[in-house]
């Protein structure tokens, strides 16, 4: 046996060990989970992150938390998925920006041995192990009920909708649920809808345009945190508080203040901490070989209005402390 053969023989176990170590544990021996959000710059995602790190501590796993700069950049999100696979993570917890345009990237990750769970917003793939988040159809119906409850039975309800990325699963489902509920309200009709980028400036501009083009609107609905701010800002800018009912999703300090001052009348509030926590919890159990089931795991929503805003349980939910 010559020197080269001896060297190859000696190196072979090292190479095998290195390849095995690529996926499985970090330097502390912990399993690794990459959480890839739609974005990271809102109160909703800050609370998801808090849940992620709480579960990471409890289940003794290593996590990373990242997302694109805006909730439209599915290409950046796909690159994050690819990089996580290259880095050798055991699982990815993903909130998909686009229902279809990340399918092949995620399927490739699963074929490479990475478990994938979606949270908040789903993906058109049967290779995802579990979806965790709000039942967005029912949440949309809750928003529809809030719209109808704001008027007497005989009053005409003229509704405008402000939604975000048309290819995002949860936004589509919320609007679907809203439309389903409103279709059963005889005195209600949707007179206009508009799509905005997921930031308050775009949402405000779009909401102002919708109200200006359709002055008969007396209910304006936003379907995520940024759309909600746009709805409230537009109602304030056009001095329509008390004339246009504002309904939104999610919550932050500004939208809560808008409930107090009258620009917003109802907020459909999710449980982002639970969504992040359950995402990591189930991913940790999945990569440990436990049976976590399949399908959907839904978290609760709460309708917040001026009437219940100061209830102790509502205050705890709205103002979670790290």
C-alpha positions as CSV (number, residue, x, y, z in Angstrom):
1,X,0.0,0.0,0.0
2,X,1.6,3.3,-1.1
3,X,1.6,6.6,0.8
4,X,-1.4,8.0,-1.2
5,X,-3.5,5.0,-0.5
6,X,-2.6,5.0,3.2
7,X,-3.5,8.8,3.4
8,X,-6.8,8.1,1.6
9,X,-7.6,5.3,4.0
10,X,-6.9,7.5,7.0
11,X,-8.8,10.5,5.7
12,X,-11.9,8.5,4.8
13,X,-13.4,8.3,8.4
14,X,-12.7,12.0,8.8
15,X,-14.6,12.9,5.6
16,X,-17.5,10.7,6.6
17,X,-17.7,12.3,10.0
18,X,-17.5,15.8,8.4
19,X,-20.4,15.0,6.0
20,X,-22.5,13.6,8.8
21,X,-21.8,16.6,11.0
22,X,-23.0,19.1,8.3
23,X,-26.6,18.5,9.3
24,X,-27.5,17.7,12.8
25,X,-26.0,19.8,15.5
26,X,-24.2,23.1,16.2
27,X,-21.0,23.4,18.2
28,X,-23.0,22.9,21.4
29,X,-24.6,19.7,20.1
30,X,-28.0,21.3,19.7
31,X,-30.3,20.7,16.7
32,X,-30.5,23.7,14.4
33,X,-33.7,25.4,13.2
34,X,-33.9,28.4,10.8
35,X,-36.9,30.6,11.2
36,X,-37.5,32.6,8.0
37,X,-40.3,35.2,8.4
38,X,-41.9,37.4,5.8
39,X,-40.1,40.4,7.3
40,X,-38.8,41.4,10.7
41,X,-39.7,45.0,11.1
42,X,-43.2,45.0,12.7
43,X,-44.6,44.4,16.1
44,X,-46.2,41.2,14.8
45,X,-42.9,39.7,13.8
46,X,-41.2,41.0,17.0
47,X,-43.7,39.0,19.0
48,X,-43.2,35.9,16.8
49,X,-39.5,36.2,17.4
50,X,-40.1,36.3,21.2
51,X,-42.1,33.1,20.9
52,X,-39.3,31.5,18.7
53,X,-36.6,32.2,21.3
54,X,-38.7,31.1,24.2
55,X,-39.3,27.7,22.6
56,X,-35.7,27.4,21.6
57,X,-34.7,27.8,25.3
58,X,-37.3,25.3,26.5
59,X,-36.6,22.7,23.8
60,X,-32.8,23.2,23.8
61,X,-32.4,23.9,20.1
62,X,-30.3,26.5,18.3
63,X,-32.4,29.0,16.2
64,X,-31.8,31.8,13.8
65,X,-34.5,34.4,12.9
66,X,-34.4,36.4,9.7
67,X,-36.6,37.7,6.9
68,X,-36.4,40.0,3.9
69,X,-36.6,43.8,4.2
70,X,-40.2,43.8,2.9
71,X,-43.0,41.4,2.7
72,X,-43.0,41.3,-1.1
73,X,-39.5,40.0,-1.7
74,X,-40.0,36.3,-2.2
75,X,-36.7,36.0,-4.1
76,X,-34.8,37.1,-1.0
77,X,-36.8,34.6,1.0
78,X,-36.0,31.8,-1.4
79,X,-32.3,32.6,-1.1
80,X,-32.5,32.5,2.7
81,X,-34.1,29.0,2.4
82,X,-31.3,27.8,0.1
83,X,-28.6,29.2,2.4
84,X,-30.2,27.5,5.4
85,X,-30.0,24.2,3.6
86,X,-26.4,24.8,2.7
87,X,-25.7,25.7,6.3
88,X,-26.9,22.3,7.4
89,X,-30.0,23.2,9.4
90,X,-32.2,20.3,10.6
91,X,-35.5,22.2,10.1
92,X,-36.9,25.4,8.6
93,X,-39.9,27.3,10.0
94,X,-41.2,29.4,7.2
95,X,-43.8,32.1,6.7
96,X,-44.2,32.1,3.0
97,X,-44.4,35.4,1.2
98,X,-45.7,33.8,-2.0
99,X,-48.0,30.8,-2.0
100,X,-46.5,29.4,-5.2
101,X,-43.2,30.9,-5.9
102,X,-41.3,29.3,-3.1
103,X,-42.7,25.8,-3.7
104,X,-39.7,24.4,-5.6
105,X,-37.2,25.9,-3.2
106,X,-39.0,24.3,-0.2
107,X,-39.5,21.0,-2.0
108,X,-35.7,20.9,-2.8
109,X,-35.0,21.6,0.9
110,X,-37.2,18.7,2.0
111,X,-35.6,16.4,-0.6
112,X,-32.2,17.4,1.0
113,X,-33.4,16.1,4.3
114,X,-34.6,19.3,5.9
115,X,-38.0,19.3,7.7
116,X,-40.2,22.3,6.9
117,X,-43.1,23.7,8.9
118,X,-45.0,26.8,7.8
119,X,-46.3,29.4,10.1
120,X,-48.6,32.4,9.6
121,X,-48.8,32.1,5.8
122,X,-48.9,28.7,4.0
123,X,-47.4,27.3,0.9
124,X,-48.8,25.2,-2.0
125,X,-46.7,22.1,-1.2
126,X,-47.6,18.7,0.2
127,X,-44.0,18.3,1.4
128,X,-44.5,20.7,4.3
129,X,-45.0,18.8,7.5
130,X,-47.4,21.2,9.3
131,X,-49.0,24.6,9.1
132,X,-49.3,26.7,12.4
133,X,-51.2,29.9,12.6
134,X,-54.5,31.7,12.5
135,X,-57.5,30.1,10.8
136,X,-57.6,33.0,8.4
137,X,-60.9,32.2,6.8
138,X,-62.6,32.4,10.2
139,X,-60.6,35.5,11.1
140,X,-61.9,37.1,7.9
141,X,-65.4,36.2,8.9
142,X,-64.8,37.8,12.3
143,X,-63.8,41.0,10.5
144,X,-67.0,40.8,8.4
145,X,-69.1,40.4,11.6
146,X,-67.4,43.4,13.1
147,X,-68.3,45.4,10.0
148,X,-71.9,44.3,10.1
149,X,-72.3,44.8,13.9
150,X,-71.3,48.5,13.5
151,X,-74.6,49.3,11.7
152,X,-78.3,49.1,12.3
153,X,-80.0,46.4,10.3
154,X,-81.6,48.8,7.8
155,X,-78.5,50.9,7.2
156,X,-76.6,50.5,3.9
157,X,-73.0,49.2,4.4
158,X,-70.6,50.2,1.7
159,X,-67.2,48.5,2.2
160,X,-63.7,49.2,0.9
161,X,-60.9,46.6,1.2
162,X,-57.2,47.3,1.5
163,X,-55.2,44.2,1.1
164,X,-51.5,43.3,0.5
165,X,-49.5,41.0,-1.8
166,X,-52.1,39.2,-3.9
167,X,-50.1,36.0,-3.9
168,X,-49.8,35.7,-0.1
169,X,-51.9,32.9,1.3
170,X,-53.1,34.4,4.6
171,X,-54.2,37.7,3.0
172,X,-56.2,35.9,0.4
173,X,-57.9,33.7,3.0
174,X,-58.8,36.6,5.2
175,X,-60.4,38.4,2.3
176,X,-62.2,35.2,1.3
177,X,-63.6,34.8,4.7
178,X,-64.6,38.4,4.9
179,X,-66.4,38.2,1.5
180,X,-68.1,35.0,2.5
181,X,-69.6,36.6,5.7
182,X,-70.6,39.8,3.9
183,X,-72.4,37.9,1.2
184,X,-74.9,36.8,3.8
185,X,-75.6,40.4,5.0
186,X,-78.4,41.8,2.8
187,X,-77.7,45.4,3.4
188,X,-73.9,45.2,2.8
189,X,-71.9,45.4,-0.4
190,X,-68.2,45.7,-1.3
191,X,-67.8,48.7,-3.5
192,X,-64.1,48.7,-4.0
193,X,-60.8,47.0,-3.2
194,X,-57.1,47.9,-3.6
195,X,-53.7,46.3,-3.1
196,X,-50.8,48.0,-1.4
197,X,-47.2,47.1,-0.5
198,X,-46.7,46.0,3.1
199,X,-45.6,49.3,4.6
200,X,-47.7,52.1,6.2
201,X,-46.8,54.7,3.4
202,X,-48.1,52.5,0.6
203,X,-51.1,51.4,2.6
204,X,-52.1,55.0,3.5
205,X,-51.8,56.2,0.0
206,X,-53.9,53.3,-1.3
207,X,-56.5,53.7,1.4
208,X,-56.8,57.5,0.7
209,X,-57.3,56.8,-3.0
210,X,-59.9,54.2,-2.3
211,X,-61.9,56.5,-0.1
212,X,-61.5,59.4,-2.5
213,X,-62.6,57.4,-5.5
214,X,-65.6,55.9,-3.6
215,X,-67.0,58.5,-1.2
216,X,-69.9,56.2,-0.4
217,X,-67.6,53.9,1.6
218,X,-68.5,53.8,5.3
219,X,-66.4,50.7,6.2
220,X,-62.7,50.4,5.4
221,X,-60.9,47.2,6.1
222,X,-57.2,46.5,6.3
223,X,-55.9,42.9,6.3
224,X,-52.6,43.0,8.1
225,X,-50.7,45.3,10.5
226,X,-49.5,47.7,7.8
227,X,-52.9,47.8,6.0
228,X,-54.5,48.6,9.3
229,X,-52.2,51.6,9.8
230,X,-53.0,52.7,6.3
231,X,-56.8,52.5,7.0
232,X,-56.5,54.5,10.3
233,X,-54.1,57.1,8.7
234,X,-56.5,57.6,5.7
235,X,-59.5,58.0,8.0
236,X,-57.6,60.6,10.1
237,X,-56.2,62.4,7.0
238,X,-59.6,62.8,5.4
239,X,-61.4,63.7,8.7
240,X,-63.7,60.7,8.5
241,X,-63.5,59.5,12.1
242,X,-67.1,58.6,13.1
243,X,-68.2,58.5,9.5
244,X,-66.1,55.5,8.3
245,X,-65.8,52.4,10.4
246,X,-62.2,51.3,10.5
247,X,-61.5,47.5,10.8
248,X,-58.0,46.0,10.8
249,X,-55.8,43.0,11.6
250,X,-53.0,42.8,14.2
251,X,-51.9,45.4,16.6
252,X,-49.2,47.8,17.7
253,X,-49.1,50.9,19.9
254,X,-50.3,53.2,17.0
255,X,-53.3,51.1,16.0
256,X,-54.3,50.7,19.7
257,X,-54.2,54.5,20.0
258,X,-56.4,54.7,16.9
259,X,-59.0,52.6,18.7
260,X,-59.0,55.1,21.6
261,X,-59.1,58.2,19.3
262,X,-61.8,56.7,16.9
263,X,-59.9,56.1,13.6
264,X,-60.2,52.4,14.1
265,X,-63.2,50.6,15.5
266,X,-62.1,46.9,15.6
267,X,-58.9,45.0,15.5
268,X,-58.7,41.3,14.7
269,X,-55.8,40.4,16.9
270,X,-53.8,37.2,16.4
271,X,-51.4,35.4,18.8
272,X,-48.0,35.9,17.2
273,X,-46.0,34.7,20.3
274,X,-47.9,31.4,20.2
275,X,-47.3,31.1,16.5
276,X,-43.5,31.5,16.9
277,X,-43.4,29.3,20.0
278,X,-45.4,26.5,18.4
279,X,-43.4,26.7,15.2
280,X,-40.2,25.9,17.0
281,X,-41.7,23.5,19.5
282,X,-43.1,21.3,16.7
283,X,-40.0,21.6,14.6
284,X,-37.9,20.5,17.6
285,X,-40.2,17.5,18.1
286,X,-40.3,16.6,14.4
287,X,-36.5,16.5,14.1
288,X,-36.3,14.4,17.3
289,X,-38.5,11.8,15.6
290,X,-41.8,12.5,17.4
291,X,-45.1,12.3,15.6
292,X,-46.5,15.8,15.4
293,X,-49.4,15.0,13.1
294,X,-50.1,16.9,9.9
295,X,-52.4,19.4,8.5
296,X,-53.1,22.6,10.4
297,X,-52.7,23.8,14.0
298,X,-54.7,26.9,14.6
299,X,-54.1,29.6,17.2
300,X,-56.8,31.9,18.6
301,X,-57.9,35.4,17.5
302,X,-59.6,38.1,19.5
303,X,-61.7,41.0,18.4
304,X,-60.6,44.2,20.2
305,X,-62.9,47.2,20.3
306,X,-63.2,50.3,22.4
307,X,-65.6,48.5,24.6
308,X,-63.1,45.8,25.7
309,X,-59.9,47.6,25.1
310,X,-59.1,48.1,28.8
311,X,-60.1,44.7,30.0
312,X,-57.1,43.2,31.9
313,X,-56.9,40.1,29.7
314,X,-57.0,42.3,26.5
315,X,-54.3,44.6,27.9
316,X,-52.0,41.6,28.6
317,X,-52.5,40.4,25.1
318,X,-51.9,43.8,23.4
319,X,-48.9,44.7,25.5
320,X,-46.7,41.6,25.9
321,X,-43.5,42.3,27.7
322,X,-40.2,40.6,26.7
